[in-house]
């Protein structure tokens, strides 16, 4: 019987925005993903907040490529998390996810994300309250790290979420204090997976096909979630599925997607900040593609979006009529 597995796209605040999700899922290989988090405080958010964070809600919860995108809620108040889940469900998402992994200092200071990993009982209360508002046909998951400064409560947190009614658990193999420093603790994910009955999805430090093989072996998890590795090699999911894509061919195949991404950035981001978005992606792409390193170094001193347009056209990344297309779209 052939190996059956799923590949998921991680929620990455500031990296995997709607435009990047459209590009990555368009390149292909993902079963589903999770959008950036919606922050819940002491109110029920308006519908427009959910649509702004996850415009896929306007497309039956899917990207243009048809990949389902679940919506992630971040907060610490069970009542308001449940109330916002109720509103979210009315918008027909592809699924609902809870964020207990974000390590950002601002989120942590305001008792959100990974800060709650010190309070398993609160995790249970949040999951239980949200579960009560989610129809059984709507997937309900949670994403967590291994802990704050150590992994002592990892199993207890996972069991609390399981008891709260989640359908599956995504575990990032690092603590909050680990940040994104390698290595990820894949064997610790195995310890968590062995302690719960719901499916566990492994996440953390998957940059190559070999990493994918090793995280599955060490964690014992069938399914994985790709984070920054998805941006560094947009063809990684297809490589994992067995497709042979030589590096040179991958860079050529990526050109239309780079153009599409930059076109979207130019439409949605003010010119003063547009270049930073492209350079951020190139910084990750250069991990595998020397062509991305060359392009990054060429663009690095260029500030004006119009000058970046001109350079990309001269480099052949953009078509000659790109500027006219942007003006027409605007």
C-alpha atoms as one frame of an Amber mdcrd trajectory, in Angstrom:
protein
   0.000   0.000   0.000   1.503   3.388  -0.998   2.509   5.833   1.716  -0.354
   8.245   2.429   0.402  11.632   3.925  -0.606  15.269   3.940   1.486  18.412
   3.450   0.193  21.568   5.096   1.133  25.235   4.725   1.887  26.888   8.059
   0.447  30.164   9.316   3.373  32.607   9.218   2.653  36.096  10.484   4.243
  38.640   8.174   5.389  36.006   5.687   2.484  33.917   4.402  -0.025  36.676
   3.740  -2.949  36.127   1.329  -0.803  36.973  -1.686   1.987  34.591  -0.708
  -0.557  31.865   0.058  -2.002  32.344  -3.417   1.440  31.974  -4.989   2.603
  28.983  -2.935  -0.618  27.023  -3.327  -0.671  27.933  -7.020   2.740  26.303
  -7.429   1.102  23.342  -5.756   1.525  20.317  -3.549  -0.473  21.354  -0.463
  -3.485  19.571   0.990  -4.555  22.506   3.141  -3.142  25.373   5.155  -3.817
  27.920   7.876  -3.902  31.684   7.428  -2.259  34.251   9.678  -3.942  34.570
  13.072  -6.947  36.712  13.933  -6.315  38.325  17.304  -9.246  38.053  19.729
  -9.492  40.356  22.749 -12.589  41.479  24.631 -14.983  41.870  21.730 -16.656
  40.064  18.872 -14.825  41.092  15.744 -16.658  42.430  12.692 -16.935  40.235
   9.618 -14.537  42.496   7.710 -11.700  41.564  10.089 -12.012  37.902   9.161
 -12.273  38.724   5.461  -9.211  40.983   5.643  -7.066  38.320   7.306  -8.463
  35.454   5.264  -9.907  36.701   1.957 -10.158  33.041   0.983 -13.438  33.148
   2.941 -14.866  34.960  -0.084 -13.898  31.931  -2.220 -15.479  29.123  -0.186
 -12.467  29.123   2.141 -10.010  28.242  -0.622  -7.160  29.916  -2.467  -7.521
  30.506  -6.187  -5.728  27.190  -6.693  -8.433  25.448  -4.664  -6.396  24.782
  -1.515  -8.520  24.970   1.685  -7.292  27.581   4.178  -8.374  27.319   7.790
  -8.718  30.430   9.937  -6.648  30.712  13.111  -7.850  32.432  16.281  -5.435
  33.776  18.913  -6.618  34.849  22.357  -6.883  33.870  26.016 -10.520  34.493
  26.956 -12.665  31.358  26.462 -15.898  33.358  26.202 -14.693  35.730  23.498
 -12.785  33.017  21.669 -16.049  31.054  21.481 -18.075  34.096  20.450 -15.648
  34.883  17.653 -15.588  31.247  16.602 -19.369  31.409  16.303 -19.098  34.434
  14.019 -16.311  32.811  12.025 -18.349  29.647  11.472 -21.116  31.780   9.958
 -18.622  32.761   7.244 -18.127  29.097   6.265 -14.368  28.656   6.769 -12.528
  25.548   5.596 -11.712  24.946   9.246 -10.873  26.624  12.555  -7.484  26.520
  14.271  -6.316  27.801  17.672  -2.933  29.481  18.079  -0.878  28.386  21.077
   2.466  28.695  19.374   3.179  32.300  18.440   6.448  33.354  20.151   6.288
  37.057  19.213   7.168  39.236  22.247   4.118  41.490  21.819   1.751  38.522
  21.653   3.487  36.816  24.578   3.315  39.943  26.781  -0.420  40.148  26.178
  -0.924  36.529  27.264  -1.442  35.092  23.822   0.013  32.334  21.677   2.791
  30.373  23.382   2.266  32.236  26.677  -0.703  29.964  27.397   1.454  26.836
  27.377   2.007  27.423  31.097  -1.750  26.995  31.675  -3.035  23.611  30.416
  -6.362  24.104  32.172  -6.945  27.343  30.286  -6.096  25.602  27.018  -8.784
  23.063  27.828 -11.317  25.773  28.656 -10.625  27.633  25.416 -10.785  24.510
  23.261 -13.976  23.321  24.971 -15.676  26.700  24.573 -14.743  26.949  20.909
 -15.669  23.309  20.237 -19.193  24.049  21.420 -19.573  26.588  18.605 -18.133
  24.531  15.764 -20.318  22.085  13.832 -18.844  18.603  13.680 -18.379  18.846
   9.923 -15.975  21.786  10.274 -12.353  20.734  10.981 -11.122  21.981  14.354
  -7.403  21.957  15.103  -4.850  23.613  17.373  -1.202  24.496  16.884   1.216
  24.565  19.799   4.906  24.665  20.626   6.583  22.325  23.086   6.491  24.852
  25.900   7.800  28.232  26.963  11.299  27.592  28.321  11.147  23.793  28.659
   9.030  20.875  27.471   7.767  19.659  30.859   4.127  20.564  30.170   4.027
  19.585  26.502   2.116  16.344  27.032  -0.260  17.900  29.543  -1.024  20.755
  27.137  -1.651  18.344  24.274  -3.950  16.204  26.404  -5.834  19.282  27.587
  -6.482  20.310  23.987  -7.497  16.786  23.046  -9.953  16.686  25.952 -11.267
  20.048  24.751 -12.404  18.460  21.515  -9.850  19.237  18.804  -9.736  16.929
  15.786  -5.964  17.133  15.273  -2.944  18.799  16.822  -0.045  20.534  15.079
   3.163  20.577  17.123   6.062  22.888  16.334   9.143  21.163  17.710  10.519
  24.144  19.596   9.795  26.098  22.777   8.965  29.774  22.839  12.492  30.573
  23.996  13.935  28.483  21.160  12.380  30.955  18.744  13.339  29.733  15.284
  16.868  28.625  16.133  17.817  25.162  14.876  17.563  22.376  15.603  13.897
  21.585  16.067  13.186  18.882  18.667  11.506  16.303  16.483  11.852  13.492
  19.045   9.869  15.590  21.525   7.011  15.711  19.014   7.006  11.889  19.143
   6.597  12.015  22.914   3.542  14.249  22.539   2.056  12.149  19.741   2.352
   9.010  21.839   0.331  10.612  24.625  -2.782  11.560  22.620  -5.205   9.740
  20.342  -5.878  12.575  17.890  -3.608  12.820  14.836  -0.464  14.894  15.421
   1.119  16.896  12.608   4.852  17.642  12.844   6.222  21.106  12.155   9.613
  22.779  12.377  12.864  23.045  10.402  11.764  21.255   7.222  13.853  22.743
   4.421  14.509  19.737   2.178  13.085  16.352   1.194  15.657  14.754   3.509
  14.356  16.900   6.389  10.838  15.712   5.586  11.965  12.095   5.761  13.807
  12.620   9.032  11.054  14.533  10.831   8.582  11.784   9.974  11.011   9.141
  11.214  11.921  10.932  14.442   8.438  12.246  15.275   6.518   9.198  14.108
   4.038  11.570  12.433   2.677  10.843   8.993   1.685  14.424   8.133   3.860
  17.549   8.213   3.423  21.298   8.092   5.898  23.431   6.136   6.838  26.894
   7.361   9.763  29.000   6.174  10.998  26.049   4.120   7.942  26.563   1.914
   9.134  30.048   0.980  12.773  29.016   0.597  11.816  26.283  -1.881   8.324
  26.838  -3.283   8.583  23.485  -5.084   9.360  21.541  -1.902   5.864  19.972
  -1.578   6.105  18.699  -5.142   9.612  17.370  -4.542   8.332  15.566  -1.436
   5.637  13.964  -3.592   8.344  12.583  -5.862   8.537  15.130  -8.646  12.040
  15.624 -10.063  12.695  19.363 -10.410  16.331  20.308 -11.095  17.467  23.576
  -9.515  17.929  25.380 -12.831  14.488  24.323 -14.042  12.945  25.374 -10.730
  14.305  28.914 -11.035  12.940  29.230 -14.581   9.564  27.875 -13.474   9.510
  30.309 -10.552   9.876  33.426 -12.724   6.157  33.801 -13.574   5.316  33.377
  -9.890   7.853  36.022  -8.863   6.257  38.323 -11.421   2.786  37.501 -10.144
   3.853  38.124  -6.567   5.471  41.460  -7.363   2.429  42.480  -9.398   0.241
  41.774  -6.367   2.587  43.620  -4.030   2.572  46.671  -6.306  -1.225  46.677
  -6.251  -1.609  46.223  -2.485   1.424  47.790  -0.817   2.454  51.447  -0.808
   5.548  51.967  -2.990   7.764  52.888  -0.034   7.298  49.415   1.495   6.805
  47.278  -1.609  10.489  46.501  -2.162  10.888  45.108   1.339   8.291  42.441
   0.649  10.101  41.122  -2.415  13.509  41.280  -0.752  12.167  39.351   2.227
  11.136  36.493  -0.046  14.403  36.596  -1.980  16.336  36.333   1.288  14.687
  32.963   1.856  14.866  31.836  -1.772  18.619  32.369  -1.857  19.014  29.493
   0.583  18.544  27.120  -2.369  18.864  29.298  -5.487  22.069  31.208  -6.321
  20.031  33.182  -8.851  17.953  34.536  -5.969  21.147  35.595  -4.171  22.279
  37.483  -7.271  18.908  39.183  -7.695  18.735  40.038  -4.001  22.155  41.687
  -4.054  21.189  43.672  -7.162  17.924  44.868  -5.617  19.261  45.426  -2.126
  20.325  49.075  -2.628  17.262  49.958  -4.733  14.545  51.658  -2.697  11.968
  53.009  -5.142   9.365  50.522  -6.355   9.506  52.044  -9.837  13.259  51.419
  -9.997  12.690  47.813  -8.891  10.141  47.502 -11.707  12.743  48.678 -14.204
  15.434  46.334 -12.906  13.134  43.303 -12.958  12.080  44.121 -16.510  15.718
  44.486 -17.580  16.514  41.172 -15.865  13.735  39.398 -17.723  11.806  38.562
 -14.539   8.983  40.878 -15.592   7.462  41.345 -19.061   8.215  44.634 -20.846
   4.621  45.841 -20.452   4.580  45.222 -16.673   4.425  48.896 -15.655   1.445
  49.496 -17.944  -0.268  46.439 -16.422   0.205  47.785 -12.908  -1.110  51.208
 -13.882  -4.144  49.643 -15.579  -4.839  47.448 -12.535  -4.563  50.445 -10.243
